[in-house]
């Protein structure tokens, strides 16, 4: 896990990054493990990658192009 974001009232989101253009189910192991570990507190997981599409990858898990961090 590269980054955990926690709101004062308890919800948590996780962020990971992978320097690759395509992602698969195994790339989400850390985020999925966090989701299972914290249960209802888990709100979302984002895997930043070098691809060009936002992809849903399971319950509350998404692959997000890292470029979106600095583009409008």
Secondary structure, 3 states (H helix, E strand, C coil): CCEEEECCCCCEEEEEECCCCCCCHHHHHHHHHHHHHHHHHEEEEEEEECCCCCEECCCCEEEEEHHHHCCC
